[in-house]
Amino acid sequence: MKAKLASAPQTLAKKLGIKILKRPNGKVGNLKRYSEYRVKPPTIILYDTPGPSVAERIYHEIFHHLEAVNLKKPLENSEKVAREFAHCLVR
């Protein structure tokens, strides 16, 4: 089951109506960005910064999408929960 989930994040994103874009250089100053989620229109941007797998990045941002469409405000520990969510799906 986990192997199927790890190979299917693009399919899930598409079913949720989320576009996936790839961009170079996610570095801003000392900050490394691996991916980001934009609400309108629902978009995941994947940067070519070395780091977590593409599947893990997409699941991380899918969490933020689900959070954005289902909650009135983000969780206080949103980044931590998103990392754990993604990690569970790909490990």
N, CA and C of each residue as an Amber inpcrd file, in Angstrom:
protein
   273
   0.8220000  -1.2010000   0.0000000   0.0000000   0.0000000   0.0000000
   0.8610000   1.2590000   0.0000000   1.8840000   1.3150000   0.8810000
   2.7360000   2.4980000   0.9480000   3.4830000   2.7070000  -0.3640000
   3.9270000   1.6160000  -1.0080000   4.6200000   1.7510000  -2.2900000
   3.6950000   2.3810000  -3.3230000   2.4210000   1.9970000  -3.3050000
   1.4430000   2.5880000  -4.2180000   1.2770000   4.0720000  -3.9320000
   1.1980000   4.4430000  -2.6660000   1.0460000   5.8510000  -2.2990000
   2.2600000   6.6650000  -2.7200000   3.4430000   6.0900000  -2.5590000
   4.6670000   6.8060000  -2.9070000   4.7550000   7.0560000  -4.4060000
   4.1190000   6.2310000  -5.2120000   4.1950000   6.4130000  -6.6600000
   3.0080000   7.1950000  -7.2150000   2.0750000   7.5790000  -6.3650000
   0.8380000   8.1840000  -6.8560000   0.5650000   9.6240000  -6.4370000
   1.5220000  10.3890000  -5.9240000   1.1590000  11.7330000  -5.4510000
   0.6820000  12.6530000  -6.5760000   1.2600000  12.5080000  -7.7720000
   0.8190000  13.3470000  -8.8860000  -0.6370000  13.0430000  -9.2460000
  -1.0080000  11.7570000  -9.1930000  -2.3880000  11.3530000  -9.4890000
  -3.3470000  11.9390000  -8.4620000  -2.9810000  11.8670000  -7.1880000
  -3.8300000  12.4230000  -6.1300000  -3.9710000  13.9360000  -6.3000000
  -2.8580000  14.6100000  -6.5730000  -2.9090000  16.0570000  -6.7680000
  -3.8620000  16.4060000  -7.9160000  -3.7640000  15.6730000  -8.9970000
  -4.6380000  15.9190000 -10.1500000  -6.1080000  15.7180000  -9.7740000
  -6.4100000  14.6440000  -9.0300000  -7.7920000  14.3770000  -8.6090000
  -8.3210000  15.4760000  -7.6880000  -7.4380000  16.1020000  -6.9320000
  -7.8300000  17.1940000  -6.0370000  -7.8720000  18.5470000  -6.7540000
  -7.5130000  18.5460000  -8.0480000  -7.5420000  19.7880000  -8.8210000
  -6.3450000  20.6890000  -8.5820000  -5.2140000  20.0770000  -8.1770000
  -4.0020000  20.8470000  -7.8900000  -3.0350000  20.7040000  -9.0650000
  -2.5880000  21.8310000  -9.5890000  -1.5930000  21.8420000 -10.6510000
  -0.2070000  21.6960000 -10.0240000   0.7110000  21.0050000 -10.7060000
   2.0840000  20.8730000 -10.2230000   3.0160000  21.5310000 -11.2340000
   3.8290000  22.4660000 -10.7440000   4.8080000  23.1590000 -11.5830000
   6.2040000  22.8990000 -11.0390000   7.1910000  22.8920000 -11.9170000
   8.5930000  22.7480000 -11.5020000   9.3080000  24.0660000 -11.7650000
  10.1200000  24.4720000 -10.8060000  10.8640000  25.7230000 -10.9150000
  12.3040000  25.5100000 -10.4590000  13.2310000  26.2390000 -11.0580000
  14.6200000  26.1680000 -10.5930000  14.8150000  26.9910000  -9.3210000
  15.8630000  26.7180000  -8.6360000  16.3570000  27.5520000  -7.5320000
  15.3080000  27.9720000  -6.5060000  15.1380000  27.1210000  -5.5110000
  14.2270000  27.4470000  -4.4300000  14.9000000  28.1900000  -3.2960000
  16.1530000  28.6080000  -3.4930000  16.8800000  29.2690000  -2.4160000
  16.5720000  30.7640000  -2.3710000  16.2450000  31.2400000  -1.1580000
  16.0030000  32.6650000  -0.9220000  16.8710000  33.0470000   0.2620000
  17.9640000  33.7470000   0.0050000  18.9110000  34.0560000   1.0710000
  19.4800000  32.7600000   1.6360000  19.3790000  32.5760000   2.9500000
  19.8460000  31.3400000   3.5830000  18.7700000  30.2630000   3.6360000
  17.5680000  30.5810000   3.1840000  16.4420000  29.6620000   3.2420000
  16.3920000  28.7910000   1.9900000  16.2850000  27.4720000   2.1770000
  16.1130000  26.5480000   1.0610000  14.6470000  26.1520000   0.9910000
  14.0290000  26.3770000  -0.1480000  12.6500000  25.9390000  -0.3480000
  12.6820000  24.7070000  -1.2440000  11.9640000  23.6830000  -0.8310000
  11.8680000  22.4630000  -1.6290000  10.5840000  22.4670000  -2.4410000
   9.5440000  23.0500000  -1.8720000   8.2490000  23.1180000  -2.5320000
   7.4040000  24.1540000  -1.8060000   6.3130000  24.5450000  -2.4610000
   5.3650000  25.4370000  -1.7970000   3.9810000  25.2110000  -2.3880000
   2.9700000  25.5890000  -1.6190000   1.5800000  25.4600000  -2.0420000
   0.9860000  26.8470000  -2.1770000   0.2910000  27.0670000  -3.2820000
  -0.4410000  28.3220000  -3.4790000  -1.9200000  27.9910000  -3.6040000
  -2.7450000  28.7570000  -2.9050000  -4.1720000  28.4620000  -2.8050000
  -4.9200000  28.7490000  -4.1040000  -4.6990000  29.9050000  -4.7130000
  -5.4840000  30.3030000  -5.8950000  -4.5880000  30.5850000  -7.0800000
  -4.7110000  29.8150000  -8.1240000  -5.3870000  28.5250000  -8.1950000
  -4.5570000  27.4910000  -7.4470000  -5.1710000  26.4000000  -6.9880000
  -4.4190000  25.3950000  -6.2320000  -3.2110000  24.8850000  -7.0390000
  -2.0270000  25.1850000  -6.5250000  -0.7910000  24.8720000  -7.2490000
   0.2880000  24.4390000  -6.2710000   1.0210000  23.3970000  -6.6610000
   2.2140000  22.9830000  -5.9360000   3.4010000  23.3450000  -6.8100000
   4.3470000  24.0500000  -6.2390000   5.5710000  24.3950000  -6.9580000
   6.7010000  23.5570000  -6.3720000   7.3570000  22.7990000  -7.2370000
   8.4880000  21.9660000  -6.8310000   9.7660000  22.6490000  -7.2960000
  10.6590000  22.9230000  -6.3550000  11.9450000  23.5330000  -6.6890000
  12.9940000  22.4430000  -6.8600000  14.0400000  22.7420000  -7.6370000
  15.0700000  21.7400000  -7.8920000  16.1290000  21.6650000  -6.7860000
  15.8410000  22.2480000  -5.6440000  16.7340000  22.1940000  -4.4840000
  16.8720000  20.7480000  -4.0070000  18.1040000  20.2280000  -3.8510000
  18.2540000  18.8550000  -3.3480000  17.6540000  18.7140000  -1.9540000
  16.9620000  17.6140000  -1.7160000  16.3350000  17.3890000  -0.4120000
  15.3800000  16.2250000  -0.4610000  14.2170000  16.3650000   0.1640000
  13.2400000  15.2720000   0.2090000  12.8240000  14.8210000  -1.1960000
  12.3240000  13.6020000  -1.2910000  11.8800000  13.0690000  -2.5770000
  10.7270000  13.9070000  -3.1300000  10.5200000  13.7940000  -4.4300000
   9.4130000  14.5110000  -5.0690000   8.0900000  14.0690000  -4.4570000
   7.9310000  12.7670000  -4.2350000   6.6890000  12.2580000  -3.6340000
   6.4500000  12.8950000  -2.2650000   7.4980000  12.9450000  -1.4530000
   7.3540000  13.5290000  -0.1150000   6.9950000  15.0150000  -0.1940000
   7.5970000  15.7200000  -1.1260000   7.2950000  17.1520000  -1.2950000
   5.8400000  17.3530000  -1.7070000   5.3820000  16.5280000  -2.6490000
   4.0030000  16.6830000  -3.1300000   3.0150000  16.3630000  -2.0190000
   3.2250000  15.2660000  -1.2960000   2.3100000  14.9360000  -0.1880000
   2.3090000  16.0240000   0.8840000   3.4640000  16.6030000   1.1570000
   3.5720000  17.7010000   2.1260000   2.6420000  18.8520000   1.7010000
   2.7150000  19.2020000   0.4240000   1.9030000  20.3160000  -0.0620000
   0.4280000  19.9300000  -0.2040000   0.1450000  18.6600000  -0.4810000
  -1.2520000  18.1990000  -0.4970000  -1.8560000  18.3840000   0.8940000
  -1.0760000  18.1220000   1.9420000  -1.5630000  18.3710000   3.3030000
  -1.9780000  19.8350000   3.4410000  -1.1300000  20.7490000   2.9570000
  -1.4540000  22.1760000   3.0660000  -2.7110000  22.5170000   2.2550000
  -2.8980000  21.8480000   1.1300000  -4.1190000  22.0560000   0.3470000
  -5.3420000  21.6240000   1.1590000  -5.2800000  20.4280000   1.7220000
  -6.4060000  19.9180000   2.5220000  -6.6750000  20.8300000   3.7140000
  -5.6190000  21.3230000   4.3000000  -5.7270000  22.2570000   5.4170000
  -6.4190000  23.5530000   4.9620000  -6.0280000  24.0430000   3.7980000
  -6.5820000  25.3090000   3.2940000  -8.0610000  25.1980000   2.9440000
  -8.4720000  24.0650000   2.3940000  -9.8720000  23.9480000   1.9680000
 -10.7960000  23.4450000   3.0670000 -10.2320000  22.9010000   4.1570000
 -11.0750000  22.3180000   5.2010000 -11.0440000  23.0340000   6.5470000
 -10.0790000  23.9150000   6.7590000  -9.9750000  24.6090000   8.0400000
 -10.0990000  26.1160000   7.8350000 -10.6180000  26.8000000   8.8360000
 -10.7370000  28.2570000   8.7340000  -9.3850000  28.9420000   8.8890000
  -8.4840000  28.3080000   9.6350000  -7.1310000  28.8410000   9.7740000
  -6.1610000  27.6680000   9.8690000  -4.9040000  27.8690000   9.4440000
  -3.9180000  26.7830000   9.4970000  -3.6430000  26.3410000  10.9330000
  -3.2270000  25.1060000  11.0780000  -2.8090000  24.6010000  12.3870000
  -1.5840000  25.3660000  12.8540000  -1.4210000  25.5020000  14.1620000
  -0.2480000  26.2090000  14.6970000   1.0470000  25.5030000  14.3280000
   1.0330000  24.1890000  14.3290000   2.2280000  23.4100000  14.0190000
   2.1010000  22.7730000  12.6280000   1.5640000  23.5310000  11.7040000
   1.2390000  23.0660000  10.3610000   2.4230000  22.4200000   9.6270000
   3.5760000  23.0530000   9.6660000   4.7440000  22.5150000   8.9540000
   5.1710000  21.1690000   9.5080000   5.1750000  21.0440000  10.8090000
   5.5570000  19.7760000  11.4460000   4.5650000  18.6760000  11.0690000
   3.2880000  18.9640000  11.1500000   2.2620000  17.9730000  10.8220000
   2.3460000  17.6010000   9.3480000   2.5650000  18.5690000   8.4770000
   2.6850000  18.2920000   7.0380000   3.8800000  17.3900000   6.7570000
   5.0150000  17.6460000   7.4230000   6.2030000  16.7830000   7.2570000
   5.9100000  15.3610000   7.7020000   5.2700000  15.2190000   8.8550000
   4.9470000  13.8830000   9.3750000   3.9490000  13.1620000   8.4620000
   2.9470000  13.8780000   7.9620000   1.9670000  13.3280000   7.0320000
   2.6760000  12.7760000   5.7890000   3.5060000  13.5920000   5.1730000
   4.2290000  13.1850000   3.9620000   5.1710000  12.0230000   4.2510000
   5.8790000  12.1130000   5.3570000   6.8340000  11.0630000   5.7240000
   6.1320000   9.7200000   5.8990000   4.9930000   9.7090000   6.5310000
   4.2310000   8.4630000   6.7360000   3.7870000   7.8500000   5.4150000
   3.4640000   8.6650000   4.4400000   2.9600000   8.1450000   3.1660000
   4.0630000   7.5820000   2.2720000   5.2790000   8.0580000   2.4170000
   6.3460000   7.5750000   1.5350000   7.3090000   6.6000000   2.2020000
   7.2480000   6.4510000   3.5060000   8.1690000   5.5260000   4.1940000
   7.5130000   4.1960000   4.4400000
